[in-house]
């Protein structure tokens, strides 16, 4: 049996969460980052994050960060990995658990985002991030690609209705490669998760393209 005071002899560590917040805009997969406002490394680009409160779970803390930054609730959230390398944060022994989130940029509270000094960057043009945050982004992207390989992710990033072309462009941005239009259409429709509506998007042509919607509910984590 462990001694009653065994906890007191061990070094205490900080536990934090960092959020890789993905959005999609102008045919580009984007990540929301901000300039850190405190030392160490004040002014350097960073993911949004914070320490876990004494009355919070890891997910509670991540959702708090997301709400305080974007004003959004009920965001799709997925745990990525725990980052625990000693010395990863020069200010102290900090163990950080990374999450990735998927949001619709048009729904964010833009004033709140701006007030945090945050900015959306295309994932291929991210500025240099502090600590191991780039590794977090890389791991989060792999997680998103894994999700997109087995599920349709248009609902979280595009909206309730979208064209097959919209969805194809999103997948090309996520997987960083072009996809054959015919094969992609055949594949996504074969899943039986999309239903064609009577509405059309005529932004690209007079004839327009039919909008689709999900026929199965999308469950957030």
ROZA-100423 format. One record per residue: residue number from 1; x, y, z of N, C-alpha, C in turn. Coordinates in Angstrom, 1 decimal, always signed. Example, Ala and Ser with C-alpha at 12.3 -4.5 7.8 and 13.67 -1.06 7.14 Angstrom:
ROZA-100423
ATOM, pos, n_X, n_Y, n_Z, ca_X, ca_Y, ca_Z, c_X, c_Y, c_Z
ATOM, 1, +13.2, -5.7, +7.8, +12.3, -4.5, +7.8, +13.2, -3.3, +7.8
ATOM, 2, +12.8, -2.2, +7.1, +13.7, -1.1, +7.1, +12.9, +0.0, +7.9
***
This chain:
ROZA-100423
ATOM, pos, n_X, n_Y, n_Z, ca_X, ca_Y, ca_Z, c_X, c_Y, c_Z
ATOM, 1, +0.8, -1.2, +0.0, +0.0, +0.0, +0.0, +0.9, +1.2, +0.0
ATOM, 2, +0.5, +2.2, -0.8, +1.3, +3.5, -0.9, +1.2, +4.3, +0.4
ATOM, 3, +2.2, +4.9, +0.8, +2.2, +5.7, +2.0, +1.3, +6.9, +1.8
ATOM, 4, +0.7, +7.4, +2.9, -0.3, +8.4, +2.8, +0.3, +9.7, +2.2
ATOM, 5, +1.5, +10.0, +2.5, +2.1, +11.2, +2.0, +3.0, +11.0, +0.7
ATOM, 6, +2.7, +9.9, +0.0, +3.6, +9.6, -1.2, +3.5, +10.6, -2.3
ATOM, 7, +2.3, +11.3, -2.4, +2.1, +12.3, -3.4, +3.1, +13.5, -3.2
ATOM, 8, +3.3, +13.8, -1.9, +4.1, +15.0, -1.6, +5.5, +14.9, -2.0
ATOM, 9, +6.0, +13.7, -2.2, +7.5, +13.6, -2.5, +7.8, +13.7, -4.0
ATOM, 10, +6.7, +13.8, -4.8, +6.9, +13.9, -6.2, +6.8, +15.3, -6.7
ATOM, 11, +7.6, +15.6, -7.8, +7.6, +16.9, -8.4, +6.2, +17.1, -9.1
ATOM, 12, +5.7, +18.3, -9.0, +4.5, +18.7, -9.6, +4.7, +19.2, -11.0
ATOM, 13, +3.8, +18.9, -11.9, +3.9, +19.3, -13.3, +2.6, +20.1, -13.6
ATOM, 14, +2.8, +21.0, -14.7, +1.6, +21.7, -15.2, +1.0, +20.9, -16.3
ATOM, 15, -0.3, +20.9, -16.4, -1.0, +20.2, -17.5, -1.8, +21.3, -18.3
ATOM, 16, -1.6, +21.2, -19.6, -2.2, +22.2, -20.5, -2.8, +21.6, -21.7
ATOM, 17, -3.6, +22.3, -22.4, -4.2, +21.9, -23.7, -3.8, +22.9, -24.8
ATOM, 18, -3.6, +22.4, -26.0, -3.3, +23.3, -27.1, -4.3, +22.8, -28.2
ATOM, 19, -4.9, +23.8, -28.9, -5.9, +23.5, -29.9, -5.5, +23.8, -31.3
ATOM, 20, -5.5, +22.8, -32.1, -5.2, +23.0, -33.6, -6.6, +23.3, -34.2
ATOM, 21, -6.9, +24.5, -34.4, -8.3, +24.9, -34.9, -8.2, +25.0, -36.4
ATOM, 22, -8.9, +24.0, -37.1, -9.0, +24.0, -38.5, -10.2, +24.7, -39.0
ATOM, 23, -10.1, +25.4, -40.1, -11.2, +26.0, -40.8, -10.9, +25.9, -42.3
ATOM, 24, -11.9, +26.2, -43.1, -11.8, +26.1, -44.6, -12.3, +27.3, -45.2
ATOM, 25, -11.5, +27.9, -46.1, -11.9, +29.2, -46.7, -11.1, +29.4, -48.0
ATOM, 26, -11.8, +29.8, -49.1, -11.2, +30.1, -50.3, -10.3, +28.9, -50.8
ATOM, 27, -10.9, +27.8, -50.7, -10.3, +26.5, -51.2, -9.0, +26.1, -50.4
ATOM, 28, -8.8, +26.7, -49.3, -7.6, +26.4, -48.5, -8.0, +25.9, -47.1
ATOM, 29, -7.3, +24.9, -46.6, -7.4, +24.4, -45.2, -6.6, +25.4, -44.4
ATOM, 30, -7.2, +26.0, -43.3, -6.5, +27.0, -42.5, -6.4, +26.6, -41.1
ATOM, 31, -5.5, +27.2, -40.4, -5.3, +27.0, -39.0, -5.3, +28.4, -38.3
ATOM, 32, -6.0, +28.4, -37.1, -6.0, +29.7, -36.4, -4.9, +29.7, -35.3
ATOM, 33, -4.0, +30.7, -35.4, -2.9, +30.9, -34.5, -2.9, +32.4, -34.1
ATOM, 34, -2.1, +32.6, -33.0, -2.1, +34.0, -32.5, -0.7, +34.3, -32.1
ATOM, 35, -0.4, +35.6, -31.9, +0.9, +36.1, -31.4, +0.9, +36.1, -29.9
ATOM, 36, +1.8, +35.3, -29.3, +1.8, +35.2, -27.8, +2.0, +36.5, -27.2
ATOM, 37, +1.3, +36.8, -26.1, +1.4, +38.1, -25.5, +2.1, +38.1, -24.2
ATOM, 38, +2.9, +37.1, -23.9, +3.6, +37.0, -22.6, +4.9, +36.2, -22.8
ATOM, 39, +5.8, +36.4, -21.9, +7.1, +35.7, -21.9, +6.9, +34.3, -21.3
ATOM, 40, +7.7, +33.3, -21.8, +8.8, +33.5, -22.8, +8.2, +33.5, -24.2
ATOM, 41, +9.0, +34.1, -25.1, +8.6, +34.2, -26.5, +7.4, +35.0, -26.8
ATOM, 42, +7.2, +36.1, -26.1, +6.2, +37.0, -26.4, +6.3, +37.5, -27.8
ATOM, 43, +5.2, +37.6, -28.6, +5.3, +38.0, -30.0, +5.5, +36.9, -31.0
ATOM, 44, +5.7, +35.7, -30.5, +5.9, +34.6, -31.4, +4.5, +33.9, -31.7
ATOM, 45, +4.4, +33.3, -32.9, +3.2, +32.7, -33.2, +3.0, +31.4, -32.5
ATOM, 46, +1.7, +31.2, -32.0, +1.4, +30.1, -31.2, +0.0, +29.5, -31.4
ATOM, 47, -0.2, +28.3, -31.1, -1.6, +27.7, -31.1, -2.3, +28.3, -29.9
ATOM, 48, -3.6, +28.3, -30.0, -4.4, +28.7, -28.8, -4.5, +27.6, -27.8
ATOM, 49, -4.3, +28.0, -26.6, -4.3, +26.9, -25.5, -4.4, +27.6, -24.1
ATOM, 50, -4.1, +26.7, -23.1, -4.2, +27.2, -21.8, -4.0, +26.0, -20.8
ATOM, 51, -3.9, +26.4, -19.5, -3.7, +25.4, -18.5, -5.1, +24.8, -18.1
ATOM, 52, -5.1, +23.5, -17.7, -6.3, +22.8, -17.3, -6.6, +23.3, -15.8
ATOM, 53, -7.9, +23.7, -15.6, -8.3, +24.2, -14.3, -8.5, +23.0, -13.4
ATOM, 54, -8.5, +23.3, -12.1, -8.6, +22.2, -11.1, -10.0, +21.5, -11.2
ATOM, 55, -11.0, +22.1, -11.7, -12.3, +21.5, -11.8, -12.7, +21.2, -13.3
ATOM, 56, -11.7, +21.0, -14.1, -11.9, +20.8, -15.5, -11.3, +19.4, -16.0
ATOM, 57, -12.0, +18.8, -16.9, -11.4, +17.7, -17.7, -10.5, +18.3, -18.8
ATOM, 58, -9.7, +17.5, -19.4, -9.0, +18.0, -20.6, -9.9, +18.6, -21.6
ATOM, 59, -11.0, +17.8, -21.9, -11.9, +18.3, -23.0, -12.6, +19.6, -22.5
ATOM, 60, -13.0, +19.7, -21.3, -13.6, +20.9, -20.7, -12.6, +22.1, -21.0
ATOM, 61, -11.3, +21.9, -20.7, -10.4, +23.0, -20.9, -10.3, +23.4, -22.4
ATOM, 62, -10.2, +22.4, -23.3, -10.1, +22.6, -24.7, -11.4, +23.4, -25.2
ATOM, 63, -12.5, +23.0, -24.7, -13.7, +23.7, -25.2, -13.8, +25.1, -24.6
ATOM, 64, -13.3, +25.3, -23.5, -13.2, +26.7, -22.9, -12.4, +27.5, -23.8
ATOM, 65, -11.2, +27.0, -24.2, -10.3, +27.8, -25.0, -11.0, +28.1, -26.4
ATOM, 66, -11.7, +27.1, -26.9, -12.3, +27.4, -28.2, -13.5, +28.4, -28.1
ATOM, 67, -14.2, +28.3, -27.0, -15.3, +29.3, -26.8, -14.8, +30.7, -26.6
ATOM, 68, -13.8, +30.8, -25.7, -13.2, +32.1, -25.4, -12.6, +32.7, -26.6
ATOM, 69, -12.1, +31.9, -27.6, -11.4, +32.5, -28.8, -12.4, +32.7, -29.9
ATOM, 70, -13.3, +31.8, -30.2, -14.2, +31.9, -31.3, -15.6, +32.3, -31.0
ATOM, 71, -16.0, +32.1, -29.8, -17.4, +32.4, -29.4, -18.3, +31.2, -29.8
ATOM, 72, -17.8, +30.1, -30.2, -18.6, +29.0, -30.7, -18.6, +27.8, -29.7
ATOM, 73, -19.7, +27.1, -29.6, -19.9, +26.0, -28.8, -20.2, +24.8, -29.7
ATOM, 74, -20.3, +23.6, -29.1, -20.6, +22.4, -29.8, -19.8, +22.2, -31.1
ATOM, 75, -18.5, +22.4, -30.9, -17.5, +22.3, -32.0, -17.0, +20.8, -32.0
ATOM, 76, -16.8, +20.3, -33.2, -16.2, +19.0, -33.3, -14.8, +19.0, -32.8
ATOM, 77, -14.5, +18.1, -31.8, -13.2, +18.1, -31.1, -12.7, +16.7, -31.0
ATOM, 78, -11.4, +16.6, -31.3, -10.8, +15.3, -31.3, -9.4, +15.4, -30.6
ATOM, 79, -9.1, +14.5, -29.6, -7.8, +14.5, -29.0, -6.8, +13.9, -29.9
ATOM, 80, -5.6, +14.5, -30.0, -4.6, +14.1, -30.9, -3.5, +13.3, -30.2
ATOM, 81, -2.8, +14.0, -29.3, -1.6, +13.3, -28.7, -1.2, +14.1, -27.5
ATOM, 82, -0.5, +13.5, -26.5, +0.1, +14.2, -25.4, +1.6, +14.5, -25.7
ATOM, 83, +2.0, +15.7, -25.5, +3.3, +16.2, -25.7, +4.0, +16.4, -24.4
ATOM, 84, +5.0, +15.6, -24.1, +5.6, +15.6, -22.7, +7.1, +15.7, -22.6
ATOM, 85, +7.7, +16.0, -23.7, +9.2, +16.1, -23.7, +9.7, +17.1, -22.7
ATOM, 86, +10.6, +16.7, -21.8, +11.1, +17.6, -20.8, +11.8, +18.8, -21.5
ATOM, 87, +11.5, +20.0, -21.1, +12.2, +21.1, -21.7, +11.4, +21.7, -22.8
ATOM, 88, +10.3, +21.1, -23.2, +9.5, +21.7, -24.3, +9.0, +23.1, -24.1
ATOM, 89, +8.8, +23.4, -22.8, +8.5, +24.8, -22.4, +9.5, +25.3, -21.4
ATOM, 90, +10.3, +26.3, -21.8, +11.4, +26.7, -20.9, +10.9, +27.3, -19.6
ATOM, 91, +9.6, +27.7, -19.5, +9.1, +28.3, -18.3, +8.8, +27.3, -17.2
ATOM, 92, +8.7, +26.0, -17.6, +8.4, +25.1, -16.5, +8.1, +23.7, -17.2
ATOM, 93, +7.9, +22.7, -16.3, +7.6, +21.3, -16.8, +6.1, +21.3, -17.1
ATOM, 94, +5.8, +21.4, -18.4, +4.4, +21.5, -18.9, +4.1, +20.3, -19.8
ATOM, 95, +3.2, +19.5, -19.5, +2.7, +18.5, -20.3, +1.4, +19.0, -21.0
ATOM, 96, +1.4, +19.0, -22.3, +0.3, +19.5, -23.1, -0.4, +18.4, -23.9
ATOM, 97, -1.7, +18.4, -23.9, -2.5, +17.5, -24.7, -3.1, +18.3, -25.8
ATOM, 98, -2.8, +17.9, -27.0, -3.3, +18.6, -28.2, -4.6, +18.0, -28.7
ATOM, 99, -5.5, +18.9, -29.1, -6.8, +18.6, -29.7, -6.8, +19.3, -31.1
ATOM, 100, -7.6, +18.7, -32.0, -7.9, +19.4, -33.2, -9.4, +19.7, -33.2
ATOM, 101, -9.8, +20.9, -33.7, -11.2, +21.3, -33.8, -11.5, +21.7, -35.2
ATOM, 102, -12.8, +21.5, -35.6, -13.2, +21.8, -36.9, -14.3, +22.9, -36.8
ATOM, 103, -14.1, +24.0, -37.4, -15.2, +25.1, -37.3, -15.5, +25.7, -38.7
ATOM, 104, -16.6, +26.3, -38.8, -17.0, +27.0, -40.0, -16.6, +28.5, -39.7
ATOM, 105, -15.6, +28.9, -40.5, -15.1, +30.3, -40.2, -16.2, +31.3, -40.3
ATOM, 106, -17.2, +31.2, -41.1, -18.2, +32.2, -41.2, -19.0, +32.3, -39.9
ATOM, 107, -19.0, +31.3, -39.1, -19.8, +31.4, -37.8, -19.0, +31.9, -36.6
ATOM, 108, -17.7, +32.1, -36.8, -16.9, +32.6, -35.7, -17.3, +34.0, -35.3
ATOM, 109, -17.0, +34.4, -34.0, -17.2, +35.8, -33.6, -15.9, +36.5, -34.0
ATOM, 110, -15.9, +37.2, -35.2, -14.7, +37.8, -35.7, -14.1, +38.8, -34.8
ATOM, 111, -14.9, +39.6, -34.1, -14.4, +40.6, -33.2, -13.6, +39.9, -32.0
ATOM, 112, -14.1, +38.8, -31.6, -13.5, +38.1, -30.5, -12.2, +37.5, -31.0
ATOM, 113, -12.2, +36.9, -32.2, -10.9, +36.4, -32.7, -9.9, +37.4, -32.9
ATOM, 114, -10.3, +38.6, -33.4, -9.4, +39.7, -33.6, -8.9, +40.2, -32.3
ATOM, 115, -9.7, +40.3, -31.3, -9.3, +40.7, -29.9, -8.2, +39.9, -29.3
ATOM, 116, -8.2, +38.6, -29.7, -7.1, +37.7, -29.2, -5.8, +37.8, -30.0
ATOM, 117, -5.9, +38.7, -31.1, -4.7, +38.8, -31.9, -4.5, +37.5, -32.8
ATOM, 118, -5.6, +36.8, -33.0, -5.5, +35.5, -33.8, -5.8, +35.8, -35.3
ATOM, 119, -5.2, +34.9, -36.1, -5.3, +35.0, -37.5, -5.4, +33.7, -38.2
ATOM, 120, -6.1, +33.6, -39.2, -6.2, +32.3, -40.0, -5.1, +32.3, -41.0
ATOM, 121, -4.3, +31.2, -41.0, -3.3, +31.0, -42.0, -3.5, +29.7, -42.8
ATOM, 122, -3.3, +29.7, -44.1, -3.4, +28.5, -44.9, -2.3, +27.5, -44.3
ATOM, 123, -2.7, +26.3, -44.2, -1.8, +25.3, -43.5, -0.4, +25.2, -44.1
ATOM, 124, -0.3, +25.4, -45.4, +1.0, +25.4, -46.1, +1.7, +26.7, -46.0
ATOM, 125, +1.2, +27.7, -45.4, +1.9, +29.0, -45.3, +2.0, +29.4, -43.8
ATOM, 126, +1.9, +28.5, -42.9, +2.0, +28.9, -41.5, +3.3, +29.5, -41.1
ATOM, 127, +3.3, +30.5, -40.3, +4.5, +31.1, -39.8, +5.2, +30.1, -38.9
ATOM, 128, +6.4, +30.4, -38.5, +7.1, +29.5, -37.6, +6.4, +29.6, -36.2
ATOM, 129, +6.1, +28.4, -35.7, +5.4, +28.3, -34.4, +6.3, +28.0, -33.3
ATOM, 130, +6.0, +28.4, -32.1, +6.9, +28.2, -31.0, +6.8, +26.8, -30.4
ATOM, 131, +7.7, +26.4, -29.6, +7.8, +25.1, -28.9, +7.6, +24.0, -29.9
ATOM, 132, +6.8, +23.0, -29.6, +6.5, +21.9, -30.5, +5.2, +22.0, -31.2
ATOM, 133, +4.7, +23.3, -31.4, +3.4, +23.5, -31.9, +3.2, +23.0, -33.4
ATOM, 134, +4.3, +23.1, -34.2, +4.2, +22.6, -35.6, +4.1, +21.1, -35.6
ATOM, 135, +4.7, +20.4, -34.7, +4.5, +19.0, -34.5, +3.1, +18.7, -34.2
ATOM, 136, +2.5, +19.5, -33.4, +1.1, +19.3, -33.0, +0.2, +19.5, -34.3
ATOM, 137, +0.5, +20.5, -35.1, -0.3, +20.7, -36.3, -0.1, +19.5, -37.2
ATOM, 138, +1.1, +19.0, -37.4, +1.3, +17.9, -38.3, +0.6, +16.6, -37.8
ATOM, 139, +0.6, +16.4, -36.5, -0.1, +15.3, -36.0, -1.7, +15.4, -36.1
ATOM, 140, -2.1, +16.7, -35.9, -3.6, +16.9, -36.1, -4.0, +16.7, -37.5
ATOM, 141, -3.2, +17.1, -38.5, -3.5, +17.0, -39.9, -3.6, +15.5, -40.2
ATOM, 142, -2.7, +14.7, -39.7, -2.8, +13.2, -39.9, -4.1, +12.7, -39.3
ATOM, 143, -4.5, +13.2, -38.1, -5.7, +12.8, -37.6, -6.9, +13.2, -38.4
ATOM, 144, -6.9, +14.4, -38.9, -8.0, +14.8, -39.8, -8.1, +14.0, -41.1
ATOM, 145, -6.9, +13.7, -41.6, -6.9, +12.9, -42.9, -7.4, +11.5, -42.6
ATOM, 146, -7.1, +10.9, -41.4, -7.6, +9.6, -41.0, -9.2, +9.7, -40.9
ATOM, 147, -9.7, +10.7, -40.3, -11.1, +10.9, -40.2, -11.8, +11.0, -41.6
ATOM, 148, -11.2, +11.8, -42.4, -11.7, +12.1, -43.7, -11.7, +10.8, -44.6
ATOM, 149, -10.8, +9.9, -44.3, -10.7, +8.6, -45.1, -11.9, +7.7, -44.8
ATOM, 150, -12.5, +7.8, -43.7, -13.6, +6.9, -43.3, -15.0, +7.6, -43.2
ATOM, 151, -14.9, +9.0, -43.1, -16.2, +9.7, -42.9, -16.2, +10.9, -43.8
ATOM, 152, -17.3, +11.6, -44.0, -17.4, +12.8, -44.8, -17.3, +14.0, -43.8
ATOM, 153, -16.4, +14.9, -44.1, -16.1, +16.0, -43.2, -16.7, +17.3, -43.6
ATOM, 154, -17.5, +17.3, -44.7, -18.0, +18.6, -45.2, -18.9, +19.3, -44.3
ATOM, 155, -19.7, +18.6, -43.5, -20.6, +19.2, -42.6, -20.0, +20.1, -41.6
ATOM, 156, -18.8, +19.7, -41.0, -18.1, +20.5, -40.0, -17.4, +21.7, -40.6
ATOM, 157, -16.9, +21.6, -41.8, -16.1, +22.7, -42.4, -16.8, +23.5, -43.5
ATOM, 158, -17.8, +22.9, -44.2, -18.4, +23.6, -45.3, -19.7, +24.2, -44.9
ATOM, 159, -20.5, +23.5, -44.2, -21.9, +23.9, -43.8, -22.9, +22.8, -44.0
ATOM, 160, -24.1, +23.1, -43.9, -25.2, +22.1, -44.0, -25.4, +21.7, -45.4
ATOM, 161, -25.2, +22.5, -46.4, -25.4, +22.2, -47.8, -24.2, +22.6, -48.6
ATOM, 162, -23.8, +21.8, -49.6, -22.7, +22.1, -50.4, -22.7, +21.2, -51.7
ATOM, 163, -22.0, +21.6, -52.7, -21.9, +20.8, -53.9, -20.9, +19.8, -53.8
ATOM, 164, -20.9, +18.8, -54.7, -19.9, +17.7, -54.8, -18.5, +18.4, -55.1
ATOM, 165, -18.5, +19.4, -55.9, -17.3, +20.1, -56.2, -16.7, +20.8, -55.0
ATOM, 166, -17.6, +21.4, -54.2, -17.1, +22.0, -52.9, -16.4, +21.0, -52.0
ATOM, 167, -17.1, +19.8, -51.9, -16.5, +18.7, -51.1, -15.2, +18.2, -51.6
ATOM, 168, -15.1, +18.1, -53.0, -13.9, +17.6, -53.6, -12.7, +18.6, -53.3
ATOM, 169, -13.0, +19.9, -53.4, -12.0, +20.9, -53.2, -11.5, +20.8, -51.7
ATOM, 170, -12.4, +20.6, -50.8, -12.1, +20.5, -49.4, -11.2, +19.3, -49.2
ATOM, 171, -11.5, +18.2, -49.8, -10.7, +17.0, -49.7, -9.3, +17.1, -50.3
ATOM, 172, -9.3, +17.8, -51.4, -8.0, +18.1, -52.0, -7.1, +19.0, -51.1
ATOM, 173, -7.7, +19.9, -50.4, -7.0, +20.8, -49.5, -6.5, +20.0, -48.3
ATOM, 174, -7.3, +19.0, -47.8, -6.9, +18.2, -46.6, -5.8, +17.2, -47.0
ATOM, 175, -6.0, +16.6, -48.1, -5.0, +15.6, -48.5, -3.8, +16.1, -49.3
ATOM, 176, -3.9, +17.4, -49.7, -2.8, +18.1, -50.4, -2.5, +17.4, -51.8
ATOM, 177, -3.6, +17.0, -52.5, -3.4, +16.4, -53.8, -4.7, +16.5, -54.6
ATOM, 178, -4.6, +16.6, -55.9, -5.7, +16.7, -56.8, -6.4, +15.3, -56.8
ATOM, 179, -7.7, +15.3, -57.0, -8.5, +14.1, -57.1, -9.3, +14.1, -58.4
ATOM, 180, -9.5, +13.0, -59.0, -10.3, +12.8, -60.2, -11.7, +13.1, -59.9
ATOM, 181, -12.4, +14.0, -60.6, -13.7, +14.4, -60.3, -14.7, +13.3, -60.4
ATOM, 182, -14.6, +12.5, -61.4, -15.6, +11.4, -61.6, -15.4, +10.3, -60.5
ATOM, 183, -14.2, +9.9, -60.2, -14.0, +8.9, -59.2, -14.4, +9.4, -57.8
ATOM, 184, -14.2, +10.7, -57.5, -14.5, +11.3, -56.2, -16.0, +11.3, -56.1
ATOM, 185, -16.7, +11.7, -57.1, -18.2, +11.8, -57.0, -18.8, +10.4, -56.8
ATOM, 186, -18.3, +9.4, -57.5, -18.8, +8.1, -57.4, -18.5, +7.5, -56.0
ATOM, 187, -17.4, +7.8, -55.5, -17.0, +7.3, -54.1, -17.9, +7.9, -53.1
ATOM, 188, -18.0, +9.2, -53.0, -18.8, +9.9, -51.9, -20.3, +9.5, -52.0
ATOM, 189, -20.8, +9.4, -53.2, -22.2, +9.1, -53.3, -22.5, +7.7, -53.0
ATOM, 190, -21.5, +6.8, -53.2, -21.7, +5.4, -52.9, -21.8, +5.1, -51.4
ATOM, 191, -21.4, +6.1, -50.6, -21.4, +5.9, -49.1, -22.8, +6.0, -48.6
ATOM, 192, -23.8, +6.6, -49.4, -25.1, +6.7, -49.0, -25.4, +7.7, -47.9
ATOM, 193, -24.5, +8.7, -47.7, -24.6, +9.6, -46.6, -25.1, +11.0, -47.1
ATOM, 194, -25.2, +11.2, -48.4, -25.6, +12.5, -49.0, -26.9, +12.4, -49.7
ATOM, 195, -27.7, +13.4, -49.7, -28.9, +13.5, -50.4, -29.0, +14.8, -51.2
ATOM, 196, -29.3, +14.6, -52.5, -29.4, +15.8, -53.3, -30.6, +16.6, -53.0
ATOM, 197, -30.5, +17.9, -52.9, -31.6, +18.8, -52.6, -32.1, +19.3, -54.0
ATOM, 198, -33.2, +20.1, -53.9, -33.7, +20.8, -55.1, -33.0, +22.1, -55.4
ATOM, 199, -32.1, +22.5, -54.5, -31.4, +23.8, -54.7, -30.2, +23.6, -55.5
ATOM, 200, -29.8, +24.8, -56.1, -28.6, +24.8, -56.9, -27.7, +26.0, -56.6
ATOM, 201, -26.4, +25.7, -56.7, -25.5, +26.8, -56.5, -25.1, +27.3, -57.9
ATOM, 202, -25.4, +28.6, -58.2, -25.2, +29.1, -59.6, -24.1, +30.1, -59.6
ATOM, 203, -23.2, +30.1, -58.6, -22.1, +31.0, -58.5, -21.1, +30.8, -59.6
ATOM, 204, -20.9, +29.6, -60.1, -19.9, +29.3, -61.1, -20.5, +29.2, -62.5
ATOM, 205, -21.8, +29.0, -62.6, -22.3, +28.8, -64.0, -23.8, +29.1, -63.9
ATOM, 206, -24.4, +29.4, -65.1, -25.8, +29.7, -65.2, -26.6, +28.4, -64.9
ATOM, 207, -26.1, +27.3, -65.3, -26.8, +26.0, -65.1, -26.8, +25.7, -63.6
ATOM, 208, -25.7, +25.9, -63.0, -25.6, +25.6, -61.6, -25.3, +24.2, -61.2
ATOM, 209, -25.0, +23.9, -60.0, -24.7, +22.6, -59.5, -25.6, +22.3, -58.3
ATOM, 210, -26.2, +21.1, -58.2, -27.0, +20.8, -57.1, -26.3, +20.8, -55.8
ATOM, 211, -27.0, +21.2, -54.8, -26.5, +21.2, -53.4, -26.9, +19.9, -52.8
ATOM, 212, -26.0, +19.4, -51.9, -26.3, +18.1, -51.2, -26.3, +18.4, -49.7
ATOM, 213, -27.0, +17.5, -49.0, -27.0, +17.6, -47.5, -26.8, +16.2, -47.0
ATOM, 214, -26.4, +16.1, -45.7, -26.3, +14.8, -45.1, -27.6, +14.2, -44.8
ATOM, 215, -27.7, +12.9, -44.9, -29.0, +12.2, -44.5, -28.8, +11.4, -43.2
ATOM, 216, -27.5, +11.4, -42.7, -27.3, +10.8, -41.4, -26.8, +11.9, -40.4
ATOM, 217, -27.2, +11.8, -39.2, -26.8, +12.8, -38.2, -25.3, +12.7, -38.0
ATOM, 218, -24.7, +13.9, -37.8, -23.2, +14.0, -37.5, -23.1, +14.2, -36.0
ATOM, 219, -22.3, +13.3, -35.4, -22.2, +13.3, -34.0, -20.8, +13.9, -33.6
ATOM, 220, -20.8, +15.0, -32.8, -19.6, +15.6, -32.3, -19.1, +14.7, -31.1
ATOM, 221, -17.7, +14.9, -30.9, -17.1, +14.2, -29.8, -17.5, +14.7, -28.5
***
